Structure formats: structure tokens, C-alpha cells
Amino acid sequence: MQDLATKFANLTIQSDFIFKKVMSRKRICKHLLEELLQIEIADINYLEAEKTLEPEYTSRGIRLDIIVADDKNTHYNLEMQVKNNKNPETDTYVLPKRSRYYQALLDIDLLQKGQPYDLLPPTFIIFICVFDFFEKGNYVYTFKKCCLENRELELPDEATTMILNTKGTHGDISKDIKSFYDYVNNHIVTTDFTKQIDDEISYLKLDTKVRREFMLMEARLLDERREGKAEGIAEGEANANIATAKRMLAKGCYSLEVIAELTNLSLADVEKLKEEA
């Protein structure tokens, strides 16, 4: 528990847990969106913090950090991204298709059964990255669909993806967004906006309920990792036993009963392996 207490005390806004808590404060989230998009927002409503979208039991569910809607029914999904993860099996970065999947499931959730497609509201998927995914130095990378044959022709589906680069060096961003980047990167307070964020984090760390929530969450995650590791070990042992049984069958000098006994497989499983050989 002491290790968890220390971990909690050292949390920064880069932590998903703290990011969600801070962005759940309306004045902070609203100002961040206004400064980023250079628009005025009268009000925002939280649809659900850390919402889980699972359209079908066979689909992969996702956990969205923050989803808000403004007074014009534009919906925003804010996500903190600390690691530029790769899929080890394909050796490709997951962020682009993660954004595609987030957009698809968000749209499904926003459109009720039987409603026409044109009722889909404008959406912004916003990833706040502490790395430069495209390595071009931009503060912000904004994506909309355009026609390859005519780059000036844009598909008006009102879906926008923004990848923010807190390590950026150039582009047109406001003073408060730049100060927000500096705060995310180095915990530096340079404006009233980042002071509000820093004060909010300090307040959260003094809240015993918030600390208890974090510790319970971490304990559950630890249990899940342990269970997953145990399942992985068990699966690995099973695969090894099957491979051993196949080699013994190939030699043809062991009875099925002996193979079952030495590999901890059932006799029925060994018989099935023999049929498949």
C-alpha cells in the first residue's frame, strides 16, 4: 500500500487517472477546447467520463477518457496518450487505427436505432500526445477527409481528428495551449490556466476519497495482470504438452496411455491428435 501511496503522490497530468479528474472540471475542459479550436463555447455537458462503448459482445470495447458536448451539439472526445505503442505482431503503430475505431464507435453511440444519418453531430477526436507521431514538429495535426483528385474538395461528414504534439516546435497555437503543453511536458506553471490545473491536481491529491479510488483501481489492475499472466503460463504449458505429445506420436513407440500420462493430456485429446496427424 505504501508503494501505491507514493505512486499516487507522484501522479501528474500525464496519468490517465489525473487527466480524467482534471478534465472533469468544466471550466478547465471548456477553456482548453476554446483555446485549441479558437471558438467560444457557451457551455459543455459531460456525457460520461471514461465511457465504455461495446456495441456487440463480439466487438472490442473501448474506454473513452472524456466525452463532452457543447451548446451547439458538437461532441468532443479527449484522450491522453503517453506511449506511442506498436503492435508487435505487425510492427505498426496503433494510434491511426485507434482513432478510426474510436470515431466509429462514438458515431454508433451517438445515433439511435432508426434515426437518419444526417442527425450525426459534428465530432472531434482529440489525442493529446507527449510524442511527435509524425515527426514534423507541428504543435497540432488536424485531419479531415478530402478528395485525392481535388485536395480542396472536403467530405462534409463533420468528423475531425486532432493529434496534439506537446513536443512540437512550430505552428499557430494560443499562449494558453503552449503553456498547457509545457505543463504536460515538464510540470511548469506559466499562466493562470496552468495554475488552475496545478491547483486542481494539488486539491485532488489531498482528497482521501480520490486517493482511495486510485488505490482500489490499481489493486484491481494488478489482480487482472496477475490473472492474465497465470492464464498465459497455463496456456503455454498446454501448448508445450501438445507439442510433446505430437513428437511422441510421430516416433510411434509410445502407447496412447503413456503419452497421456507423461503430457498431462486426456486420453481423448491424445486420440484426437493421432487422428489429426
HELIX and SHEET records of a PDB file:
HELIX    1   1 GLN A    2  ALA A    9  1                                   8    
HELIX    2   2 ASP A   16  MET A   23  1                                   8    
HELIX    3   3 LYS A   26  LEU A   37  1                                  12    
HELIX    4   4 LEU A   95  LEU A  110  1                                  16    
HELIX    5   5 TYR A  117  LEU A  119  5                                   3    
HELIX    6   6 LYS A  175  ASN A  186  1                                  12    
HELIX    7   7 ASP A  192  LEU A  206  1                                  15    
HELIX    8   8 THR A  208  LYS A  251  1                                  44    
HELIX    9   9 LEU A  256  THR A  263  1                                   8    
HELIX   10  10 LEU A  267  GLU A  276  1                                  10    
SHEET    1   A 6 ILE A  44  LEU A  53  0                                        
SHEET    2   A 6 ILE A  62  ASP A  70 -1                                        
SHEET    3   A 6 HIS A  75  GLN A  81 -1                                        
SHEET    4   A 6 THR A 123  CYS A 129  1                                        
SHEET    5   A 6 ALA A 159  ASN A 165  1                                        
SHEET    6   A 6 VAL A 140  PHE A 143 -1                                        
SHEET    1   B 2 LYS A  86  ASN A  87  0                                        
SHEET    2   B 2 THR A  92  TYR A  93 -1                                        
END                                                                             
